[in-house]
Amino acid sequence: MRKLKWNLLLLAGMFVAVSCNNDDDNDDNMVAEVDRQFAMTAAEANLLGIRTGQLVQNNTKTQSVRDYNTTMTTYYNTATNDLATLAQRRNISLPTTLGTMNQRDYDRLASYQGMQFDTAYANWAVRSNQRSIDALRAHMSATNDTEFRDWINTRLSTLEQNQMAAQKLQQSFKTTTTPTTTTSN
């Protein structure tokens, strides 16, 4: 009986040693929670961008919105594919559906047609780009992962250029939809 207890104890010790050894081998695949949350948020933002871009095809009235959408569709598709590759290497499962707030944004935009859609889309694009730029910069400071830093660096300058184009688009709708007022002294 005493030999049996000793063998069981020895077997349990070997199991623990092997388990600890396997943990060491997986350290390269460990992901900080901040990186996991960032990847999930970025993936959902990209998904919203792709789905919103699909709305443009049916709801827009102007060529300038179509042109801007072409640029953004390229951006979102590239960002999504690159992030999916990084997430797969890091063993992060990315969302395939929109969360409540993003779904609300999508539904609101989907309810518009023509010039109303174009104006709402331009306003959304400016807000969305700014949120993304802020999130990228914040995560650049928060992460120690060089692959996430590289992913951010490749996105940031393009997204800043897209933001300038979105602001220009937004401004064009403000000047075409707001009546001109003159003041007399």
Backbone as CSV, one residue per row, in Angstrom:
resi,resn,N_x,N_y,N_z,CA_x,CA_y,CA_z,C_x,C_y,C_z
1,MET,0.828,-1.186,0.000,0.000,0.000,0.000,0.873,1.250,0.000
2,ARG,1.925,1.196,0.807,2.826,2.335,0.896,3.521,2.568,-0.442
3,LYS,3.883,1.493,-1.162,4.522,1.598,-2.465,3.554,2.221,-3.468
4,LEU,2.290,1.862,-3.395,1.273,2.391,-4.297,1.124,3.903,-4.112
5,LYS,1.077,4.358,-2.853,0.975,5.798,-2.581,2.206,6.522,-3.118
6,TRP,3.359,5.935,-2.905,4.602,6.554,-3.359,4.607,6.641,-4.884
7,ASN,4.205,5.594,-5.575,4.155,5.590,-7.040,3.142,6.615,-7.558
8,LEU,1.986,6.712,-6.896,0.990,7.710,-7.296,1.526,9.126,-7.100
9,LEU,2.218,9.360,-6.001,2.817,10.661,-5.730,3.881,10.986,-6.769
10,LEU,4.700,10.006,-7.087,5.740,10.178,-8.098,5.101,10.461,-9.463
11,LEU,4.061,9.738,-9.808,3.354,9.943,-11.064,2.734,11.345,-11.118
12,ALA,2.135,11.787,-10.052,1.548,13.130,-9.989,2.639,14.186,-10.151
13,GLY,3.785,13.982,-9.518,4.902,14.921,-9.647,5.402,15.009,-11.075
14,MET,5.489,13.870,-11.758,5.924,13.868,-13.151,4.904,14.595,-14.026
15,PHE,3.622,14.409,-13.735,2.575,15.084,-14.494,2.697,16.602,-14.353
16,VAL,2.940,17.061,-13.125,3.098,18.500,-12.883,4.326,19.021,-13.613
17,ALA,5.426,18.278,-13.570,6.652,18.711,-14.233,6.445,18.822,-15.743
18,VAL,5.777,17.854,-16.335,5.515,17.882,-17.771,4.579,19.035,-18.107
19,SER,3.567,19.254,-17.285,2.632,20.356,-17.520,3.342,21.690,-17.464
20,CYS,4.219,21.881,-16.498,4.966,23.132,-16.392,5.866,23.312,-17.588
21,ASN,6.477,22.240,-18.039,7.345,22.296,-19.195,6.565,22.724,-20.436
22,ASN,5.362,22.227,-20.624,4.540,22.615,-21.762,4.148,24.084,-21.689
23,ASP,3.923,24.605,-20.492,3.594,26.020,-20.344,4.738,26.888,-20.837
24,ASP,5.968,26.475,-20.546,7.118,27.242,-20.998,7.177,27.290,-22.518
25,ASP,6.828,26.179,-23.175,6.860,26.130,-24.623,5.805,27.052,-25.235
26,ASN,4.725,27.327,-24.524,3.641,28.141,-25.062,3.778,29.622,-24.728
27,ASP,4.831,30.028,-24.036,4.991,31.434,-23.671,5.023,32.341,-24.894
28,ASP,5.581,31.845,-26.016,5.631,32.658,-27.221,4.235,32.968,-27.753
29,ASN,3.264,32.118,-27.463,1.910,32.314,-27.950,1.014,33.029,-26.943
30,MET,1.535,33.327,-25.774,0.755,34.038,-24.758,0.519,35.461,-25.249
31,VAL,-0.659,35.953,-25.034,-1.020,37.288,-25.486,-1.485,38.092,-24.287
32,ALA,-0.986,39.304,-24.191,-1.447,40.192,-23.128,-2.920,40.507,-23.367
33,GLU,-3.661,40.634,-22.285,-5.098,40.918,-22.391,-5.345,42.225,-23.147
34,VAL,-4.484,43.203,-22.974,-4.651,44.479,-23.670,-4.552,44.271,-25.183
35,ASP,-3.678,43.363,-25.625,-3.552,43.070,-27.055,-4.769,42.297,-27.563
36,ARG,-5.248,41.377,-26.769,-6.429,40.592,-27.148,-7.639,41.523,-27.306
37,GLN,-7.861,42.407,-26.337,-9.002,43.327,-26.409,-8.864,44.285,-27.588
38,PHE,-7.649,44.773,-27.809,-7.415,45.668,-28.938,-7.726,44.966,-30.258
39,ALA,-7.253,43.737,-30.422,-7.480,42.997,-31.663,-8.973,42.804,-31.903
40,MET,-9.693,42.492,-30.858,-11.138,42.269,-31.007,-11.862,43.569,-31.365
41,THR,-11.477,44.663,-30.726,-12.090,45.962,-31.017,-11.750,46.421,-32.431
42,ALA,-10.485,46.264,-32.821,-10.066,46.659,-34.170,-10.768,45.819,-35.227
43,ALA,-10.911,44.529,-34.973,-11.590,43.652,-35.934,-13.050,44.063,-36.105
44,GLU,-13.692,44.411,-35.010,-15.099,44.824,-35.098,-15.221,46.160,-35.831
45,ALA,-14.297,47.074,-35.585,-14.313,48.364,-36.296,-14.111,48.144,-37.797
46,ASN,-13.205,47.245,-38.151,-12.981,46.933,-39.564,-14.226,46.299,-40.182
47,LEU,-14.860,45.417,-39.447,-16.080,44.767,-39.919,-17.177,45.805,-40.175
48,LEU,-17.311,46.756,-39.263,-18.289,47.824,-39.457,-17.943,48.637,-40.703
49,GLY,-16.671,48.921,-40.893,-16.249,49.666,-42.076,-16.573,48.932,-43.367
50,ILE,-16.345,47.637,-43.380,-16.639,46.839,-44.576,-18.137,46.814,-44.838
51,ARG,-18.917,46.584,-43.807,-20.379,46.518,-43.985,-20.965,47.874,-44.360
52,THR,-20.433,48.924,-43.789,-20.893,50.268,-44.137,-20.536,50.582,-45.582
53,GLY,-19.373,50.131,-45.996,-18.973,50.309,-47.390,-19.940,49.646,-48.352
54,GLN,-20.494,48.518,-47.948,-21.485,47.839,-48.782,-22.769,48.672,-48.905
55,LEU,-23.088,49.410,-47.846,-24.263,50.292,-47.902,-24.096,51.376,-48.962
56,VAL,-22.873,51.855,-49.103,-22.608,52.932,-50.050,-23.067,52.528,-51.448
57,GLN,-22.841,51.287,-51.805,-23.206,50.821,-53.143,-24.684,51.057,-53.460
58,ASN,-25.542,50.912,-52.456,-26.987,51.038,-52.676,-27.573,52.380,-52.271
59,ASN,-26.933,53.076,-51.335,-27.589,54.227,-50.719,-27.035,55.587,-51.130
60,THR,-25.875,55.635,-51.750,-25.274,56.935,-52.046,-25.837,57.566,-53.313
61,LYS,-25.671,58.863,-53.362,-26.110,59.605,-54.534,-24.917,60.245,-55.248
62,THR,-23.791,60.392,-54.553,-22.685,61.162,-55.119,-21.456,60.299,-55.420
63,GLN,-20.750,60.730,-56.454,-19.527,60.038,-56.858,-18.422,60.218,-55.823
64,SER,-18.391,61.370,-55.154,-17.328,61.596,-54.170,-17.416,60.597,-53.010
65,VAL,-18.620,60.223,-52.629,-18.789,59.218,-51.574,-18.354,57.851,-52.101
66,ARG,-18.704,57.546,-53.346,-18.269,56.268,-53.941,-16.744,56.186,-53.993
67,ASP,-16.112,57.281,-54.405,-14.652,57.300,-54.504,-14.003,57.119,-53.130
68,TYR,-14.510,57.850,-52.148,-13.974,57.712,-50.792,-14.182,56.279,-50.294
69,ASN,-15.344,55.727,-50.562,-15.650,54.361,-50.137,-14.689,53.347,-50.759
70,THR,-14.301,53.553,-52.001,-13.347,52.644,-52.655,-12.032,52.628,-51.893
71,THR,-11.563,53.802,-51.503,-10.327,53.908,-50.718,-10.480,53.209,-49.378
72,MET,-11.593,53.456,-48.704,-11.802,52.864,-47.382,-12.007,51.352,-47.454
73,THR,-12.660,50.881,-48.498,-12.852,49.437,-48.650,-11.505,48.737,-48.782
74,THR,-10.620,49.321,-49.556,-9.266,48.769,-49.683,-8.572,48.760,-48.333
75,TYR,-8.677,49.877,-47.607,-8.057,49.967,-46.284,-8.610,48.891,-45.347
76,TYR,-9.924,48.811,-45.240,-10.539,47.870,-44.299,-10.244,46.411,-44.660
77,ASN,-10.263,46.088,-45.937,-9.969,44.712,-46.339,-8.528,44.328,-46.013
78,THR,-7.589,45.216,-46.303,-6.185,44.949,-45.992,-5.975,44.851,-44.490
79,ALA,-6.533,45.805,-43.747,-6.382,45.802,-42.284,-6.988,44.540,-41.680
80,THR,-8.139,44.130,-42.189,-8.806,42.936,-41.677,-7.981,41.684,-41.949
81,ASN,-7.488,41.541,-43.165,-6.689,40.362,-43.513,-5.402,40.294,-42.702
82,ASP,-4.719,41.427,-42.573,-3.468,41.450,-41.807,-3.712,41.178,-40.327
83,LEU,-4.796,41.740,-39.795,-5.117,41.506,-38.386,-5.509,40.046,-38.159
84,ALA,-6.230,39.458,-39.095,-6.615,38.044,-38.961,-5.381,37.148,-38.930
85,THR,-4.391,37.467,-39.741,-3.149,36.697,-39.752,-2.426,36.831,-38.417
86,LEU,-2.337,38.054,-37.915,-1.693,38.298,-36.619,-2.470,37.608,-35.499
87,ALA,-3.775,37.723,-35.522,-4.606,37.099,-34.483,-4.460,35.581,-34.505
88,GLN,-4.367,35.017,-35.676,-4.207,33.563,-35.776,-2.875,33.151,-35.152
89,ARG,-1.815,33.898,-35.416,-0.511,33.592,-34.806,-0.553,33.727,-33.294
90,ARG,-1.413,34.626,-32.800,-1.519,34.873,-31.363,-2.650,34.072,-30.718
91,ASN,-3.313,33.257,-31.528,-4.408,32.417,-31.032,-5.547,33.262,-30.439
92,ILE,-5.891,34.332,-31.156,-6.976,35.227,-30.749,-8.152,34.994,-31.693
93,SER,-9.304,34.729,-31.139,-10.525,34.593,-31.938,-11.136,35.976,-32.129
94,LEU,-11.311,36.362,-33.387,-11.867,37.675,-33.696,-13.374,37.586,-33.903
95,PRO,-14.091,38.660,-33.588,-15.553,38.661,-33.756,-15.938,38.635,-35.233
96,THR,-17.060,38.020,-35.503,-17.590,37.970,-36.867,-18.931,38.697,-36.969
97,THR,-19.380,39.263,-35.850,-20.620,40.039,-35.837,-20.346,41.361,-35.138
98,LEU,-21.216,42.315,-35.387,-21.078,43.626,-34.774,-21.650,43.621,-33.358
99,GLY,-21.003,44.348,-32.478,-21.539,44.550,-31.142,-22.695,45.539,-31.194
100,THR,-23.334,45.758,-30.082,-24.541,46.576,-30.009,-24.335,47.995,-30.539
101,MET,-23.291,48.681,-30.081,-23.091,50.080,-30.507,-22.776,50.167,-31.997
102,ASN,-21.922,49.289,-32.500,-21.598,49.306,-33.924,-22.802,48.920,-34.773
103,GLN,-23.612,48.002,-34.279,-24.825,47.621,-35.013,-25.790,48.803,-35.085
104,ARG,-25.853,49.592,-34.009,-26.701,50.791,-34.002,-26.240,51.792,-35.056
105,ASP,-24.917,52.011,-35.131,-24.374,52.915,-36.152,-24.739,52.427,-37.549
106,TYR,-24.561,51.148,-37.774,-24.866,50.560,-39.074,-26.356,50.733,-39.407
107,ASP,-27.214,50.394,-38.466,-28.660,50.491,-38.698,-29.085,51.928,-38.976
108,ARG,-28.490,52.861,-38.255,-28.817,54.269,-38.482,-28.434,54.682,-39.896
109,LEU,-27.218,54.333,-40.322,-26.787,54.674,-41.674,-27.646,53.970,-42.731
110,ALA,-28.008,52.732,-42.468,-28.810,51.960,-43.426,-30.200,52.556,-43.628
111,SER,-30.640,53.366,-42.692,-31.980,53.940,-42.800,-32.034,55.152,-43.733
112,TYR,-30.883,55.640,-44.186,-30.830,56.822,-45.048,-30.618,56.439,-46.504
113,GLN,-31.042,57.334,-47.379,-30.842,57.194,-48.821,-30.395,58.536,-49.383
114,GLY,-29.752,58.500,-50.518,-29.421,59.716,-51.250,-28.550,60.683,-50.477
115,MET,-28.881,61.976,-50.579,-28.063,63.012,-49.942,-28.064,62.894,-48.421
116,GLN,-29.165,62.443,-47.850,-29.202,62.229,-46.399,-28.168,61.175,-46.000
117,PHE,-28.099,60.112,-46.775,-27.108,59.066,-46.516,-25.698,59.625,-46.668
118,ASP,-25.460,60.353,-47.760,-24.126,60.872,-48.032,-23.610,61.750,-46.894
119,THR,-24.481,62.623,-46.400,-24.100,63.494,-45.288,-23.862,62.682,-44.010
120,ALA,-24.752,61.771,-43.706,-24.604,60.935,-42.512,-23.352,60.067,-42.617
121,TYR,-23.085,59.532,-43.799,-21.902,58.691,-44.012,-20.623,59.491,-43.807
122,ALA,-20.567,60.698,-44.358,-19.372,61.538,-44.200,-19.146,61.864,-42.724
123,ASN,-20.210,62.205,-42.013,-20.088,62.490,-40.578,-19.628,61.254,-39.809
124,TRP,-20.202,60.096,-40.144,-19.798,58.843,-39.499,-18.329,58.534,-39.782
125,ALA,-17.909,58.730,-41.029,-16.527,58.418,-41.417,-15.535,59.249,-40.613
126,VAL,-15.823,60.524,-40.431,-14.929,61.388,-39.654,-14.849,60.895,-38.204
127,ARG,-16.005,60.623,-37.599,-16.013,60.129,-36.208,-15.319,58.775,-36.089
128,SER,-15.621,57.886,-37.005,-15.066,56.536,-36.966,-13.550,56.553,-37.150
129,ASN,-13.086,57.324,-38.125,-11.637,57.421,-38.346,-10.934,57.988,-37.122
130,GLN,-11.519,59.020,-36.517,-10.873,59.629,-35.355,-10.813,58.653,-34.188
131,ARG,-11.902,57.915,-33.972,-11.889,56.895,-32.908,-10.805,55.855,-33.175
132,SER,-10.678,55.442,-34.426,-9.670,54.439,-34.781,-8.257,54.980,-34.603
133,ILE,-8.029,56.203,-35.032,-6.704,56.821,-34.869,-6.359,56.906,-33.386
134,ASP,-7.306,57.360,-32.577,-7.072,57.461,-31.132,-6.781,56.095,-30.522
135,ALA,-7.535,55.072,-30.950,-7.327,53.717,-30.420,-5.963,53.169,-30.836
136,LEU,-5.552,53.424,-32.065,-4.236,52.960,-32.524,-3.119,53.617,-31.714
137,ARG,-3.219,54.916,-31.546,-2.181,55.628,-30.770,-2.148,55.152,-29.316
138,ALA,-3.313,54.965,-28.728,-3.370,54.502,-27.339,-2.768,53.107,-27.212
139,HIS,-3.083,52.240,-28.156,-2.554,50.876,-28.055,-1.053,50.843,-28.328
140,MET,-0.572,51.749,-29.162,0.870,51.825,-29.418,1.610,52.059,-28.104
141,SER,1.031,52.865,-27.221,1.641,53.129,-25.914,1.444,51.974,-24.940
142,ALA,0.373,51.211,-25.120,0.011,50.177,-24.148,0.648,48.815,-24.410
143,THR,1.047,48.563,-25.656,1.516,47.218,-25.981,3.037,47.104,-25.953
144,ASN,3.488,45.904,-25.662,4.911,45.573,-25.755,5.155,44.632,-26.930
145,ASP,4.094,44.250,-27.616,4.170,43.286,-28.701,4.607,43.998,-29.990
146,THR,5.761,43.602,-30.517,6.293,44.275,-31.706,5.428,44.035,-32.948
147,GLU,4.779,42.884,-33.031,3.924,42.649,-34.197,2.685,43.550,-34.174
148,PHE,2.121,43.781,-32.997,1.000,44.718,-32.904,1.483,46.130,-33.217
149,ARG,2.656,46.489,-32.745,3.207,47.815,-33.052,3.400,47.982,-34.563
150,ASP,3.921,46.952,-35.211,4.116,47.006,-36.659,2.774,47.134,-37.381
151,TRP,1.770,46.368,-36.930,0.449,46.444,-37.548,-0.099,47.864,-37.422
152,ILE,0.059,48.453,-36.239,-0.426,49.817,-36.003,0.316,50.809,-36.897
153,ASN,1.634,50.692,-36.947,2.421,51.617,-37.770,2.020,51.586,-39.232
154,THR,1.719,50.398,-39.755,1.330,50.321,-41.164,-0.066,50.892,-41.403
155,ARG,-0.887,50.988,-40.382,-2.255,51.497,-40.524,-2.359,52.995,-40.258
156,LEU,-1.587,53.473,-39.327,-1.787,54.830,-38.810,-1.664,55.920,-39.874
157,SER,-0.608,55.928,-40.654,-0.451,57.013,-41.638,-1.533,56.938,-42.717
158,THR,-1.903,55.736,-43.131,-2.973,55.589,-44.118,-4.294,56.078,-43.548
159,LEU,-4.570,55.715,-42.318,-5.825,56.132,-41.691,-5.865,57.647,-41.490
160,GLU,-4.728,58.255,-41.184,-4.682,59.720,-41.043,-4.967,60.394,-42.385
161,GLN,-4.450,59.830,-43.477,-4.753,60.366,-44.810,-6.238,60.194,-45.133
162,ASN,-6.777,59.036,-44.772,-8.202,58.790,-44.992,-9.054,59.754,-44.171
163,GLN,-8.580,60.096,-42.987,-9.311,61.040,-42.136,-9.362,62.420,-42.799
164,MET,-8.246,62.853,-43.376,-8.246,64.155,-44.069,-9.231,64.139,-45.239
165,ALA,-9.278,63.036,-45.970,-10.228,62.919,-47.089,-11.663,62.919,-46.572
166,ALA,-11.907,62.252,-45.450,-13.258,62.220,-44.869,-13.684,63.610,-44.409
167,GLN,-12.767,64.354,-43.830,-13.084,65.715,-43.387,-13.404,66.607,-44.575
168,LYS,-12.658,66.423,-45.646,-12.915,67.182,-46.873,-14.297,66.824,-47.434
169,LEU,-14.610,65.541,-47.424,-15.918,65.071,-47.883,-17.027,65.652,-47.003
170,GLN,-16.828,65.590,-45.699,-17.799,66.134,-44.748,-18.008,67.630,-45.004
171,GLN,-16.935,68.343,-45.202,-17.019,69.789,-45.447,-17.770,70.081,-46.739
172,SER,-17.597,69.243,-47.740,-18.300,69.482,-49.010,-19.809,69.372,-48.841
173,PHE,-20.263,68.511,-47.946,-21.698,68.392,-47.708,-22.217,69.535,-46.846
174,LYS,-21.378,70.050,-45.977,-21.802,71.201,-45.162,-21.990,72.423,-46.030
175,THR,-21.123,72.589,-47.017,-21.235,73.775,-47.873,-22.363,73.642,-48.885
176,THR,-22.719,72.392,-49.238,-23.797,72.240,-50.221,-25.169,72.143,-49.562
177,THR,-25.219,71.841,-48.264,-26.521,71.666,-47.622,-26.901,72.808,-46.696
178,THR,-25.939,73.673,-46.366,-26.290,74.784,-45.475,-26.510,76.036,-46.306
179,PRO,-27.585,76.727,-46.049,-27.841,77.957,-46.802,-26.802,79.021,-46.434
180,THR,-26.496,79.846,-47.420,-25.533,80.903,-47.177,-26.258,82.090,-46.519
181,THR,-25.647,82.587,-45.504,-26.236,83.734,-44.833,-25.311,84.920,-45.021
182,THR,-25.899,86.046,-45.232,-25.100,87.257,-45.350,-25.468,88.177,-44.198
183,THR,-24.492,88.847,-43.742,-24.755,89.802,-42.678,-24.477,91.196,-43.208
184,SER,-25.290,92.122,-42.825,-25.075,93.495,-43.240,-24.813,94.350,-42.023
185,ASN,-23.894,95.240,-42.188,-23.547,96.126,-41.067,-24.209,97.443,-41.200
